[in-house]
Amino acid sequence: MKIKLFNRELVTDGYFSNGITRTRQENNEELENRVSEFMADKKVSNVQAYGDNIMVMYEEVQEND
């Protein structure tokens, strides 16, 4: 059993007029998409949310050719 913790990441959102990169925290939809993409090829046993953090308990699924 493995555990993966997802925290909100900073997303580049353009540049200020002085050339400095503008960032923001990812929104709920972006975080949800990132977690869903991670879980797509895993055998997930549990998902829990702790505030802005999401914990996924899973097992790797091996593909048979």
PDB file with SEQRES, HELIX, SHEET and CRYST1 records, atoms N, CA, C and O in Angstrom:
SEQRES   1 A   65  MET LYS ILE LYS LEU PHE ASN ARG GLU LEU VAL THR ASP          
SEQRES   2 A   65  GLY TYR PHE SER ASN GLY ILE THR ARG THR ARG GLN GLU          
SEQRES   3 A   65  ASN ASN GLU GLU LEU GLU ASN ARG VAL SER GLU PHE MET          
SEQRES   4 A   65  ALA ASP LYS LYS VAL SER ASN VAL GLN ALA TYR GLY ASP          
SEQRES   5 A   65  ASN ILE MET VAL MET TYR GLU GLU VAL GLN GLU ASN ASP          
HELIX    1 AA1 ASN A   28  MET A   39  1                                  12    
SHEET    1 AA1 3 LYS A   2  PHE A   6  0                                        
SHEET    2 AA1 3 ASN A  53  GLU A  60 -1                                        
SHEET    3 AA1 3 LYS A  42  TYR A  50 -1                                        
SHEET    1 AA2 2 LEU A  10  TYR A  15  0                                        
SHEET    2 AA2 2 THR A  21  GLN A  25 -1                                        
CRYST1    1.000    1.000    1.000  90.00  90.00  90.00 P 1           1          
ATOM      1  N   MET A   1       0.851  -1.172   0.000  1.00  0.00           N  
ATOM      2  CA  MET A   1       0.000   0.000   0.000  1.00  0.00           C  
ATOM      3  C   MET A   1       0.897   1.236   0.000  1.00  0.00           C  
ATOM      4  O   MET A   1       1.848   1.324   0.777  1.00  0.00           O  
ATOM      5  N   LYS A   2       0.590   2.178  -0.868  1.00  0.00           N  
ATOM      6  CA  LYS A   2       1.333   3.427  -0.956  1.00  0.00           C  
ATOM      7  C   LYS A   2       0.396   4.586  -0.667  1.00  0.00           C  
ATOM      8  O   LYS A   2      -0.823   4.467  -0.793  1.00  0.00           O  
ATOM      9  N   ILE A   3       0.985   5.706  -0.278  1.00  0.00           N  
ATOM     10  CA  ILE A   3       0.213   6.910   0.003  1.00  0.00           C  
ATOM     11  C   ILE A   3       0.800   8.069  -0.789  1.00  0.00           C  
ATOM     12  O   ILE A   3       2.016   8.257  -0.823  1.00  0.00           O  
ATOM     13  N   LYS A   4      -0.067   8.836  -1.419  1.00  0.00           N  
ATOM     14  CA  LYS A   4       0.356  10.041  -2.155  1.00  0.00           C  
ATOM     15  C   LYS A   4      -0.440  11.208  -1.597  1.00  0.00           C  
ATOM     16  O   LYS A   4      -1.668  11.154  -1.526  1.00  0.00           O  
ATOM     17  N   LEU A   5       0.263  12.266  -1.200  1.00  0.00           N  
ATOM     18  CA  LEU A   5      -0.384  13.460  -0.685  1.00  0.00           C  
ATOM     19  C   LEU A   5      -0.324  14.557  -1.738  1.00  0.00           C  
ATOM     20  O   LEU A   5       0.748  14.880  -2.249  1.00  0.00           O  
ATOM     21  N   PHE A   6      -1.462  15.118  -2.054  1.00  0.00           N  
ATOM     22  CA  PHE A   6      -1.549  16.208  -3.024  1.00  0.00           C  
ATOM     23  C   PHE A   6      -1.798  17.516  -2.294  1.00  0.00           C  
ATOM     24  O   PHE A   6      -2.746  17.632  -1.517  1.00  0.00           O  
ATOM     25  N   ASN A   7      -0.956  18.487  -2.541  1.00  0.00           N  
ATOM     26  CA  ASN A   7      -1.118  19.853  -2.037  1.00  0.00           C  
ATOM     27  C   ASN A   7      -1.395  20.747  -3.228  1.00  0.00           C  
ATOM     28  O   ASN A   7      -1.049  20.415  -4.362  1.00  0.00           O  
ATOM     29  N   ARG A   8      -2.020  21.881  -2.967  1.00  0.00           N  
ATOM     30  CA  ARG A   8      -2.224  22.841  -4.048  1.00  0.00           C  
ATOM     31  C   ARG A   8      -0.865  23.331  -4.534  1.00  0.00           C  
ATOM     32  O   ARG A   8       0.008  23.657  -3.729  1.00  0.00           O  
ATOM     33  N   GLU A   9      -0.690  23.381  -5.842  1.00  0.00           N  
ATOM     34  CA  GLU A   9       0.563  23.839  -6.429  1.00  0.00           C  
ATOM     35  C   GLU A   9       0.405  25.263  -6.941  1.00  0.00           C  
ATOM     36  O   GLU A   9      -0.706  25.740  -7.170  1.00  0.00           O  
ATOM     37  N   LEU A  10       1.542  25.932  -7.116  1.00  0.00           N  
ATOM     38  CA  LEU A  10       1.531  27.249  -7.734  1.00  0.00           C  
ATOM     39  C   LEU A  10       1.490  27.075  -9.244  1.00  0.00           C  
ATOM     40  O   LEU A  10       2.213  26.250  -9.803  1.00  0.00           O  
ATOM     41  N   VAL A  11       0.646  27.852  -9.897  1.00  0.00           N  
ATOM     42  CA  VAL A  11       0.468  27.801 -11.340  1.00  0.00           C  
ATOM     43  C   VAL A  11       0.909  29.138 -11.920  1.00  0.00           C  
ATOM     44  O   VAL A  11       0.516  30.191 -11.419  1.00  0.00           O  
ATOM     45  N   THR A  12       1.721  29.103 -12.973  1.00  0.00           N  
ATOM     46  CA  THR A  12       2.126  30.327 -13.650  1.00  0.00           C  
ATOM     47  C   THR A  12       0.922  30.934 -14.350  1.00  0.00           C  
ATOM     48  O   THR A  12       0.203  30.251 -15.078  1.00  0.00           O  
ATOM     49  N   ASP A  13       0.714  32.198 -14.127  1.00  0.00           N  
ATOM     50  CA  ASP A  13      -0.484  32.867 -14.641  1.00  0.00           C  
ATOM     51  C   ASP A  13      -0.102  34.156 -15.369  1.00  0.00           C  
ATOM     52  O   ASP A  13      -0.747  35.189 -15.186  1.00  0.00           O  
ATOM     53  N   GLY A  14       0.946  34.096 -16.196  1.00  0.00           N  
ATOM     54  CA  GLY A  14       1.353  35.272 -16.958  1.00  0.00           C  
ATOM     55  C   GLY A  14       2.508  36.003 -16.304  1.00  0.00           C  
ATOM     56  O   GLY A  14       3.231  35.451 -15.474  1.00  0.00           O  
ATOM     57  N   TYR A  15       2.665  37.253 -16.697  1.00  0.00           N  
ATOM     58  CA  TYR A  15       3.779  38.070 -16.209  1.00  0.00           C  
ATOM     59  C   TYR A  15       3.280  39.454 -15.829  1.00  0.00           C  
ATOM     60  O   TYR A  15       2.346  39.980 -16.433  1.00  0.00           O  
ATOM     61  N   PHE A  16       3.914  40.034 -14.820  1.00  0.00           N  
ATOM     62  CA  PHE A  16       3.640  41.426 -14.470  1.00  0.00           C  
ATOM     63  C   PHE A  16       4.322  42.314 -15.501  1.00  0.00           C  
ATOM     64  O   PHE A  16       5.139  41.835 -16.287  1.00  0.00           O  
ATOM     65  N   SER A  17       3.997  43.597 -15.506  1.00  0.00           N  
ATOM     66  CA  SER A  17       4.560  44.526 -16.482  1.00  0.00           C  
ATOM     67  C   SER A  17       6.073  44.669 -16.357  1.00  0.00           C  
ATOM     68  O   SER A  17       6.739  45.060 -17.316  1.00  0.00           O  
ATOM     69  N   ASN A  18       6.619  44.357 -15.185  1.00  0.00           N  
ATOM     70  CA  ASN A  18       8.071  44.449 -14.987  1.00  0.00           C  
ATOM     71  C   ASN A  18       8.798  43.157 -15.354  1.00  0.00           C  
ATOM     72  O   ASN A  18      10.009  43.059 -15.160  1.00  0.00           O  
ATOM     73  N   GLY A  19       8.075  42.161 -15.883  1.00  0.00           N  
ATOM     74  CA  GLY A  19       8.687  40.922 -16.339  1.00  0.00           C  
ATOM     75  C   GLY A  19       8.729  39.806 -15.319  1.00  0.00           C  
ATOM     76  O   GLY A  19       9.152  38.696 -15.644  1.00  0.00           O  
ATOM     77  N   ILE A  20       8.301  40.066 -14.096  1.00  0.00           N  
ATOM     78  CA  ILE A  20       8.288  39.035 -13.059  1.00  0.00           C  
ATOM     79  C   ILE A  20       7.094  38.110 -13.292  1.00  0.00           C  
ATOM     80  O   ILE A  20       5.997  38.567 -13.611  1.00  0.00           O  
ATOM     81  N   THR A  21       7.318  36.812 -13.130  1.00  0.00           N  
ATOM     82  CA  THR A  21       6.266  35.818 -13.324  1.00  0.00           C  
ATOM     83  C   THR A  21       5.173  35.977 -12.279  1.00  0.00           C  
ATOM     84  O   THR A  21       5.456  36.113 -11.089  1.00  0.00           O  
ATOM     85  N   ARG A  22       3.924  35.960 -12.730  1.00  0.00           N  
ATOM     86  CA  ARG A  22       2.770  36.025 -11.835  1.00  0.00           C  
ATOM     87  C   ARG A  22       2.300  34.593 -11.577  1.00  0.00           C  
ATOM     88  O   ARG A  22       2.109  33.828 -12.522  1.00  0.00           O  
ATOM     89  N   THR A  23       2.112  34.226 -10.319  1.00  0.00           N  
ATOM     90  CA  THR A  23       1.655  32.882  -9.968  1.00  0.00           C  
ATOM     91  C   THR A  23       0.402  32.960  -9.105  1.00  0.00           C  
ATOM     92  O   THR A  23       0.088  33.996  -8.519  1.00  0.00           O  
ATOM     93  N   ARG A  24      -0.287  31.856  -9.047  1.00  0.00           N  
ATOM     94  CA  ARG A  24      -1.478  31.721  -8.201  1.00  0.00           C  
ATOM     95  C   ARG A  24      -1.566  30.267  -7.766  1.00  0.00           C  
ATOM     96  O   ARG A  24      -0.927  29.400  -8.363  1.00  0.00           O  
ATOM     97  N   GLN A  25      -2.358  29.991  -6.726  1.00  0.00           N  
ATOM     98  CA  GLN A  25      -2.586  28.601  -6.343  1.00  0.00           C  
ATOM     99  C   GLN A  25      -3.601  27.996  -7.295  1.00  0.00           C  
ATOM    100  O   GLN A  25      -4.531  28.670  -7.738  1.00  0.00           O  
ATOM    101  N   GLU A  26      -3.416  26.702  -7.612  1.00  0.00           N  
ATOM    102  CA  GLU A  26      -4.372  26.059  -8.513  1.00  0.00           C  
ATOM    103  C   GLU A  26      -5.751  26.033  -7.874  1.00  0.00           C  
ATOM    104  O   GLU A  26      -5.878  25.941  -6.653  1.00  0.00           O  
ATOM    105  N   ASN A  27      -6.775  26.115  -8.698  1.00  0.00           N  
ATOM    106  CA  ASN A  27      -8.146  26.119  -8.189  1.00  0.00           C  
ATOM    107  C   ASN A  27      -8.627  24.682  -7.958  1.00  0.00           C  
ATOM    108  O   ASN A  27      -7.905  23.727  -8.245  1.00  0.00           O  
ATOM    109  N   ASN A  28      -9.843  24.538  -7.441  1.00  0.00           N  
ATOM    110  CA  ASN A  28     -10.382  23.216  -7.110  1.00  0.00           C  
ATOM    111  C   ASN A  28     -10.424  22.288  -8.318  1.00  0.00           C  
ATOM    112  O   ASN A  28     -10.065  21.116  -8.209  1.00  0.00           O  
ATOM    113  N   GLU A  29     -10.856  22.799  -9.464  1.00  0.00           N  
ATOM    114  CA  GLU A  29     -10.978  21.982 -10.664  1.00  0.00           C  
ATOM    115  C   GLU A  29      -9.611  21.474 -11.132  1.00  0.00           C  
ATOM    116  O   GLU A  29      -9.482  20.314 -11.522  1.00  0.00           O  
ATOM    117  N   GLU A  30      -8.596  22.337 -11.093  1.00  0.00           N  
ATOM    118  CA  GLU A  30      -7.246  21.930 -11.502  1.00  0.00           C  
ATOM    119  C   GLU A  30      -6.687  20.865 -10.564  1.00  0.00           C  
ATOM    120  O   GLU A  30      -6.069  19.901 -11.017  1.00  0.00           O  
ATOM    121  N   LEU A  31      -6.899  21.034  -9.256  1.00  0.00           N  
ATOM    122  CA  LEU A  31      -6.445  20.036  -8.282  1.00  0.00           C  
ATOM    123  C   LEU A  31      -7.177  18.720  -8.489  1.00  0.00           C  
ATOM    124  O   LEU A  31      -6.557  17.656  -8.469  1.00  0.00           O  
ATOM    125  N   GLU A  32      -8.484  18.780  -8.687  1.00  0.00           N  
ATOM    126  CA  GLU A  32      -9.285  17.575  -8.915  1.00  0.00           C  
ATOM    127  C   GLU A  32      -8.824  16.832 -10.169  1.00  0.00           C  
ATOM    128  O   GLU A  32      -8.723  15.605 -10.159  1.00  0.00           O  
ATOM    129  N   ASN A  33      -8.545  17.560 -11.240  1.00  0.00           N  
ATOM    130  CA  ASN A  33      -8.072  16.927 -12.476  1.00  0.00           C  
ATOM    131  C   ASN A  33      -6.724  16.239 -12.273  1.00  0.00           C  
ATOM    132  O   ASN A  33      -6.499  15.140 -12.780  1.00  0.00           O  
ATOM    133  N   ARG A  34      -5.826  16.894 -11.528  1.00  0.00           N  
ATOM    134  CA  ARG A  34      -4.501  16.319 -11.280  1.00  0.00           C  
ATOM    135  C   ARG A  34      -4.615  15.028 -10.456  1.00  0.00           C  
ATOM    136  O   ARG A  34      -3.917  14.053 -10.733  1.00  0.00           O  
ATOM    137  N   VAL A  35      -5.490  15.022  -9.450  1.00  0.00           N  
ATOM    138  CA  VAL A  35      -5.693  13.835  -8.623  1.00  0.00           C  
ATOM    139  C   VAL A  35      -6.345  12.728  -9.452  1.00  0.00           C  
ATOM    140  O   VAL A  35      -5.946  11.568  -9.348  1.00  0.00           O  
ATOM    141  N   SER A  36      -7.328  13.067 -10.261  1.00  0.00           N  
ATOM    142  CA  SER A  36      -8.016  12.073 -11.098  1.00  0.00           C  
ATOM    143  C   SER A  36      -7.063  11.430 -12.103  1.00  0.00           C  
ATOM    144  O   SER A  36      -7.110  10.219 -12.319  1.00  0.00           O  
ATOM    145  N   GLU A  37      -6.201  12.237 -12.716  1.00  0.00           N  
ATOM    146  CA  GLU A  37      -5.222  11.695 -13.665  1.00  0.00           C  
ATOM    147  C   GLU A  37      -4.264  10.745 -12.967  1.00  0.00           C  
ATOM    148  O   GLU A  37      -3.888   9.721 -13.536  1.00  0.00           O  
ATOM    149  N   PHE A  38      -3.864  11.068 -11.748  1.00  0.00           N  
ATOM    150  CA  PHE A  38      -2.977  10.194 -10.988  1.00  0.00           C  
ATOM    151  C   PHE A  38      -3.668   8.864 -10.684  1.00  0.00           C  
ATOM    152  O   PHE A  38      -3.047   7.807 -10.795  1.00  0.00           O  
ATOM    153  N   MET A  39      -4.952   8.907 -10.300  1.00  0.00           N  
ATOM    154  CA  MET A  39      -5.679   7.705  -9.882  1.00  0.00           C  
ATOM    155  C   MET A  39      -6.094   6.821 -11.047  1.00  0.00           C  
ATOM    156  O   MET A  39      -6.493   5.677 -10.825  1.00  0.00           O  
ATOM    157  N   ALA A  40      -6.015   7.305 -12.273  1.00  0.00           N  
ATOM    158  CA  ALA A  40      -6.540   6.583 -13.429  1.00  0.00           C  
ATOM    159  C   ALA A  40      -5.953   5.191 -13.591  1.00  0.00           C  
ATOM    160  O   ALA A  40      -6.670   4.277 -13.999  1.00  0.00           O  
ATOM    161  N   ASP A  41      -4.678   4.995 -13.286  1.00  0.00           N  
ATOM    162  CA  ASP A  41      -4.063   3.673 -13.471  1.00  0.00           C  
ATOM    163  C   ASP A  41      -3.610   3.062 -12.153  1.00  0.00           C  
ATOM    164  O   ASP A  41      -2.642   2.302 -12.112  1.00  0.00           O  
ATOM    165  N   LYS A  42      -4.314   3.397 -11.077  1.00  0.00           N  
ATOM    166  CA  LYS A  42      -3.993   2.860  -9.757  1.00  0.00           C  
ATOM    167  C   LYS A  42      -5.193   2.102  -9.208  1.00  0.00           C  
ATOM    168  O   LYS A  42      -6.328   2.332  -9.624  1.00  0.00           O  
ATOM    169  N   LYS A  43      -4.935   1.205  -8.278  1.00  0.00           N  
ATOM    170  CA  LYS A  43      -5.997   0.519  -7.547  1.00  0.00           C  
ATOM    171  C   LYS A  43      -6.167   1.289  -6.234  1.00  0.00           C  
ATOM    172  O   LYS A  43      -5.454   1.038  -5.262  1.00  0.00           O  
ATOM    173  N   VAL A  44      -7.111   2.220  -6.216  1.00  0.00           N  
ATOM    174  CA  VAL A  44      -7.296   3.130  -5.087  1.00  0.00           C  
ATOM    175  C   VAL A  44      -8.156   2.466  -4.022  1.00  0.00           C  
ATOM    176  O   VAL A  44      -9.220   1.919  -4.314  1.00  0.00           O  
ATOM    177  N   SER A  45      -7.674   2.525  -2.773  1.00  0.00           N  
ATOM    178  CA  SER A  45      -8.442   1.947  -1.675  1.00  0.00           C  
ATOM    179  C   SER A  45      -9.088   3.014  -0.802  1.00  0.00           C  
ATOM    180  O   SER A  45     -10.068   2.737  -0.111  1.00  0.00           O  
ATOM    181  N   ASN A  46      -8.544   4.248  -0.826  1.00  0.00           N  
ATOM    182  CA  ASN A  46      -9.087   5.273   0.045  1.00  0.00           C  
ATOM    183  C   ASN A  46      -8.642   6.652  -0.443  1.00  0.00           C  
ATOM    184  O   ASN A  46      -7.509   6.824  -0.893  1.00  0.00           O  
ATOM    185  N   VAL A  47      -9.541   7.628  -0.348  1.00  0.00           N  
ATOM    186  CA  VAL A  47      -9.222   9.020  -0.659  1.00  0.00           C  
ATOM    187  C   VAL A  47      -9.792   9.868   0.470  1.00  0.00           C  
ATOM    188  O   VAL A  47     -10.966   9.745   0.819  1.00  0.00           O  
ATOM    189  N   GLN A  48      -8.945  10.734   1.042  1.00  0.00           N  
ATOM    190  CA  GLN A  48      -9.395  11.594   2.133  1.00  0.00           C  
ATOM    191  C   GLN A  48      -8.920  13.018   1.886  1.00  0.00           C  
ATOM    192  O   GLN A  48      -7.832  13.242   1.354  1.00  0.00           O  
ATOM    193  N   ALA A  49      -9.741  13.966   2.275  1.00  0.00           N  
ATOM    194  CA  ALA A  49      -9.378  15.372   2.147  1.00  0.00           C  
ATOM    195  C   ALA A  49      -9.125  15.950   3.528  1.00  0.00           C  
ATOM    196  O   ALA A  49      -9.887  15.721   4.467  1.00  0.00           O  
ATOM    197  N   TYR A  50      -8.039  16.704   3.631  1.00  0.00           N  
ATOM    198  CA  TYR A  50      -7.681  17.407   4.855  1.00  0.00           C  
ATOM    199  C   TYR A  50      -7.485  18.870   4.491  1.00  0.00           C  
ATOM    200  O   TYR A  50      -6.380  19.282   4.138  1.00  0.00           O  
ATOM    201  N   GLY A  51      -8.535  19.645   4.574  1.00  0.00           N  
ATOM    202  CA  GLY A  51      -8.458  21.045   4.166  1.00  0.00           C  
ATOM    203  C   GLY A  51      -8.179  21.133   2.680  1.00  0.00           C  
ATOM    204  O   GLY A  51      -8.975  20.653   1.872  1.00  0.00           O  
ATOM    205  N   ASP A  52      -7.057  21.741   2.305  1.00  0.00           N  
ATOM    206  CA  ASP A  52      -6.685  21.863   0.897  1.00  0.00           C  
ATOM    207  C   ASP A  52      -5.819  20.707   0.423  1.00  0.00           C  
ATOM    208  O   ASP A  52      -5.344  20.730  -0.712  1.00  0.00           O  
ATOM    209  N   ASN A  53      -5.601  19.703   1.252  1.00  0.00           N  
ATOM    210  CA  ASN A  53      -4.758  18.560   0.898  1.00  0.00           C  
ATOM    211  C   ASN A  53      -5.620  17.324   0.663  1.00  0.00           C  
ATOM    212  O   ASN A  53      -6.651  17.139   1.309  1.00  0.00           O  
ATOM    213  N   ILE A  54      -5.183  16.484  -0.270  1.00  0.00           N  
ATOM    214  CA  ILE A  54      -5.893  15.241  -0.570  1.00  0.00           C  
ATOM    215  C   ILE A  54      -4.907  14.091  -0.439  1.00  0.00           C  
ATOM    216  O   ILE A  54      -3.819  14.127  -1.013  1.00  0.00           O  
ATOM    217  N   MET A  55      -5.295  13.061   0.327  1.00  0.00           N  
ATOM    218  CA  MET A  55      -4.458  11.882   0.505  1.00  0.00           C  
ATOM    219  C   MET A  55      -5.094  10.708  -0.237  1.00  0.00           C  
ATOM    220  O   MET A  55      -6.274  10.409  -0.055  1.00  0.00           O  
ATOM    221  N   VAL A  56      -4.295  10.050  -1.074  1.00  0.00           N  
ATOM    222  CA  VAL A  56      -4.764   8.898  -1.842  1.00  0.00           C  
ATOM    223  C   VAL A  56      -3.965   7.678  -1.407  1.00  0.00           C  
ATOM    224  O   VAL A  56      -2.736   7.682  -1.473  1.00  0.00           O  
ATOM    225  N   MET A  57      -4.661   6.630  -0.961  1.00  0.00           N  
ATOM    226  CA  MET A  57      -4.017   5.351  -0.638  1.00  0.00           C  
ATOM    227  C   MET A  57      -4.282   4.421  -1.820  1.00  0.00           C  
ATOM    228  O   MET A  57      -5.421   4.281  -2.264  1.00  0.00           O  
ATOM    229  N   TYR A  58      -3.221   3.786  -2.328  1.00  0.00           N  
ATOM    230  CA  TYR A  58      -3.368   3.034  -3.567  1.00  0.00           C  
ATOM    231  C   TYR A  58      -2.338   1.918  -3.677  1.00  0.00           C  
ATOM    232  O   TYR A  58      -1.387   1.837  -2.899  1.00  0.00           O  
ATOM    233  N   GLU A  59      -2.560   1.065  -4.665  1.00  0.00           N  
ATOM    234  CA  GLU A  59      -1.601   0.047  -5.082  1.00  0.00           C  
ATOM    235  C   GLU A  59      -1.361   0.239  -6.566  1.00  0.00           C  
ATOM    236  O   GLU A  59      -2.276   0.595  -7.309  1.00  0.00           O  
ATOM    237  N   GLU A  60      -0.137   0.004  -6.996  1.00  0.00           N  
ATOM    238  CA  GLU A  60       0.185   0.088  -8.421  1.00  0.00           C  
ATOM    239  C   GLU A  60      -0.519  -1.062  -9.146  1.00  0.00           C  
ATOM    240  O   GLU A  60      -0.595  -2.174  -8.624  1.00  0.00           O  
ATOM    241  N   VAL A  61      -1.027  -0.794 -10.333  1.00  0.00           N  
ATOM    242  CA  VAL A  61      -1.650  -1.808 -11.166  1.00  0.00           C  
ATOM    243  C   VAL A  61      -0.676  -2.110 -12.305  1.00  0.00           C  
ATOM    244  O   VAL A  61      -0.280  -1.218 -13.056  1.00  0.00           O  
ATOM    245  N   GLN A  62      -0.301  -3.376 -12.414  1.00  0.00           N  
ATOM    246  CA  GLN A  62       0.638  -3.771 -13.467  1.00  0.00           C  
ATOM    247  C   GLN A  62      -0.131  -4.188 -14.704  1.00  0.00           C  
ATOM    248  O   GLN A  62      -1.083  -4.966 -14.631  1.00  0.00           O  
ATOM    249  N   GLU A  63       0.293  -3.664 -15.833  1.00  0.00           N  
ATOM    250  CA  GLU A  63      -0.347  -4.008 -17.109  1.00  0.00           C  
ATOM    251  C   GLU A  63       0.245  -5.283 -17.649  1.00  0.00           C  
ATOM    252  O   GLU A  63       1.462  -5.466 -17.618  1.00  0.00           O  
ATOM    253  N   ASN A  64      -0.597  -6.169 -18.144  1.00  0.00           N  
ATOM    254  CA  ASN A  64      -0.146  -7.414 -18.783  1.00  0.00           C  
ATOM    255  C   ASN A  64      -0.272  -7.255 -20.283  1.00  0.00           C  
ATOM    256  O   ASN A  64      -1.335  -6.902 -20.793  1.00  0.00           O  
ATOM    257  N   ASP A  65       0.828  -7.521 -20.995  1.00  0.00           N  
ATOM    258  CA  ASP A  65       0.809  -7.388 -22.461  1.00  0.00           C  
ATOM    259  C   ASP A  65       0.233  -8.609 -23.111  1.00  0.00           C  
ATOM    260  O   ASP A  65       0.141  -8.671 -24.337  1.00  0.00           O  
TER     261      ASP A  65                                                      
END                                                                             
